[in-house]
């Protein structure tokens, strides 16, 4: 529990981690990265929600949580699997922080990640996100770094139009800090979207305001681990299907048209982002910043990568 004395000083942050049978070494590295945070420890609480893991995995999780020192911690054990969204909603419901920081149980964050995100959120942002890098399974070699400043700038100038990058690819992902009120306003994750709930959540939070309510930290503060047992690897088709559902609804919600289909066009260089666009009269809708023939970003983005 975050003390009342702390509430009068630094903004309080609840770190929420959903866990299901993640490897013990991966969990330990995740927890160690939380322990290394430079943000004041009394202003942080850690809530880990175990989504009905095996007894052995649950035991290794509890050992990993012990690596986080000086932070109030809680491990919530679910008796039946609820999926990532359901598990995270459980954690959010138990959280007391002004801000909610979401972290996968197999990823790690840089020591100043929470501090930078909280600083960026002070300007009333509903959601803060950072640049990030994809690393190999052992976290010994970076594979690709995703710089997002140009995406963010174009989102700011074209929000809720067909040119808005947020309506075509999920560049707002990983190392995400949410304002608690924003999560409550949209009722958290939609648990029915098992593999695509994070994109859906961010689209709905963007829809809370006609002005830009996201903030971007232009630093790579998150290391995404390529995990062969993770959702992106094992449930990729379901992830694509969930994303298409979320985007169809977002286009209609924002008054941009009712589309029966949003097509997955594949990976787009140079950031290797999954790219989606509505289908109009049987053809994918083009936007000015993408070359659909080569699946490349045009110069206005690639010049900064």
N, C-alpha and C positions, 0 to 999 in steps of 0.2 A: 504494500500500500504506500502511495506517495504521501508524505507528511504534509500537514497544513502549512508548516513553516516554509517548506520548499516551494509551495504554490505561490508564495509572495515574491519569489525571486526569479529564477530561470523558468521559462516555459517548460511544462512537463511533457515528457514523451513516453508513450507506451510502445515498446517494440513487440510486435506480434509475429510469431513464427509458427507456421503450420507444419506438422511432421507426420510422416507415415513411412515407416520402415526405411528411413534414410540410413546409409552406412555410418557406422560409428565414427570413423575418421572424418567424414564430411561434416557431421554434426559438431565434432570437437573443433574443427577449423572455423565453422560458423560462429560458435559460441565464443571462441577466443577473439574473433574480430569484434564482437560486441564488448567484450571485456576491455579491449584496447581503445575504446572510444574516448576522445578528449572532452566530450560534453560532460558537464558535471554529473557524476554518478547519482547523487541524491535526487536528481530531476528525471531519472530514467527508471522505468519498471519494465521487466521482461516477462511476457506471457507466452508460454509455449503450449500449443494445443496438439495433443497426440490424437491422430485420427484413426483410432482402433488398430494400432500396430501390434506386432507380435510381442510376447512378453520379453524376449531377448532384446528386441529393438527398443522397447520402452525403457528397459534397464540401462542401455547404453545412452539413451537420450538423457536420462536423469543424471548420469555421470558427466555428460557434456555440459549440462546446465550449471553444474557445480564449478565450472571454470570461470563463470561470470561472477566477479567479486564486487562488493560494494553496491549492488543493485538489488532491489526487491524483485524476487522471482516467483513465478507460479507455474506449475505444470498441470494443465487440465487434461484429464484422460477421458476420451469419448469411448463409450462402450460399443458403438456401432459406427461404421464409416459414414461420414457426411460429405466427403469430398473437400477439395481445397476451399471453396467458397463458404461451405457450411462451417468448416473448422475455423476459418479466419473470422467469420461472423461471431462465433462463440467467443473468440479472444477479444474482439472489439467490444462485445457486450460486457466483458469483465474488466475492460481497461478503464483507467481513471485519468489518463493523460489528456492534456489539451490537444496534443498531436498524436497521430498513430503512424508508426513507421513499420512497413511490411517488409519482411525478409524471408526468402526461401531457406529451408533448413540445410541445403547443400551449397549455398553461396556464401561469400564473405564481402565485407565492406571495409573501406579504408578507415583509418583511425579518426579522421575528421569528417566523416560522412554525415553523422547526425548534426554536428555543429553547423556545417554549411547549410544543410537543409532547413534547420530551424531559423537561421539568419535570413534565408531567402523568403521564408514564410511570414516574416514579420510584416510584410506589405500586403497582408490580407489574402494571400494566395490560398485557394482551397486545396491545391495539390502542388507539391514540389517534386521535381525529378532531376536526375543528373545524367551526365554522360556515363557510359559504362563500357566494359570490355568483355569479350567472350574469351574464356581461357580453356585450355585442355583439361581433361578430367583430373589430373594431378595438381592443377594450378601452378604449373611450372613454366608454362609457355602461353603468352597471349596470342590468340588467333586473329582477332580483329577488334579494333576499337571503334565505337560508335560515337561520333561527334554530332550533336543535335541542335547546335545553335541556329543553323539555317532552317531546319524544320520548325523550330520554335518561332523564329521571326516570321516565317510564312504563315504559320498558324495564327499569330497575332494580327497579321494584316488581312487574313482571309477566313477568319473564324466563321464556321457555320455556312460556308459556301462549298460548291463542288471542288474548289481549288484547295480547300483546307487539308493539309497532310494528315490530320487526325482521322479523317474519313476514308483514308486509303491505307494507312499502315500504322502499326502501334509503336510509334517512336517514343511514346511516354510510357516507358516500362523500366522496371528494376530501380532499386534505390528510391522508393517513393515514400514521401511523407504526406499524410493527409491531415487536414484540419478536421477535428472530431465532428464539428457541426455539419460539415459537408457530407461525411459518411452517414450521419443520422438522417440528413435530408433526403438521401436516396435509398435509405433502408439497407445500406451495406451491399455486399456481394449478392448476385443472383445465383443461388446455389445450384439451380437447375442447369446452368452452363458450366459443366464440370471442368472443361479444359480451356474455356475462353472467357472466364468470368472477370479477369482483370481488365481486359480491353473494354468489355461492356461497362464495368464500373466507371472507368475513366471517361467514357463517352457520356454517361449519365451525369457525372460530376461537371463536365464541361457544359452540359446543358442547363446547369443551375443558373447561369448568368449569360447575358448577351455580350458582355465584355469579357476579355481574357481573364480567367481566374486560375491559370497555371503559372508557375514560376520555374525557371530552368537554371540549374547550376552548371556552368560550362567546365566541369572537371570530371574526370573519370574516377568515380568513388565507389564503384561496385564491380566485383569480379563474378561474372556469370560462369558457372562451371558447366561444361558439356558433360552431362550425366546420362549414360546409356539407359539408366533405369528411371529417368525423369519423365514427366508428362510430355514435354516437347518431343522426346524420342519415342515414347511408347504409345502415345495417343494423338499423334500428329493429325490424322484425318478428322478426329473429333474436335480438335482445336480449331481447324480450318472451318468446320461446319458451325461451331459455336460463334466464331468471329463473323461469319456471313450473316447469321441471325441478328447479332448485335448491330451490325452496320445497316442492314435493311431497316431495322427499327429506328436507328439514329437518323437516317436520311428523312424518313417520314416525320419523325418527332421535330426535326429542325425545319420542316416545311420545304424540303428540297425535292420532293417527289416520292411517289410510292413505286418502288422497284420490286419486282418479283424475284430478282436474282442479283446478287453481288458476286462477281467472279473472282476466284483466286488466280492471279496471273503468274505466280511463282516468286522466286527470290530476285531482289533488285540490287544491283551493284551501285556504289561500292560498299554499302553498309550491310548487305546481305539481309535486308528487311523483307518480310513477307508482304506482298503488295496485293491490294484488292481494289476493284472498281466496279460500279454498277454496269449492268448490261442494258443497253438501249437499242431497241430494234435489232436485237441479235448481235450487237457489236459492243465491245468494251468501251466505256466512256473515256475519252482521252482527257488529260489535264496538261497544262503547259510545261510542268516541271518534270515530266517523265517521258522518255522515249520508249513506247510500248514495243517497238520492233526489236530493240536490243535489251530491253529491261535495264536501262541505265538512267540514273539521275542526270539531269541536264546541268550545265555549267554553274548555275546560280547556287547549287548545293555542293557540287564536287570540288569547287575551288577551295573549300575550307577543310576538306577531309585529308 
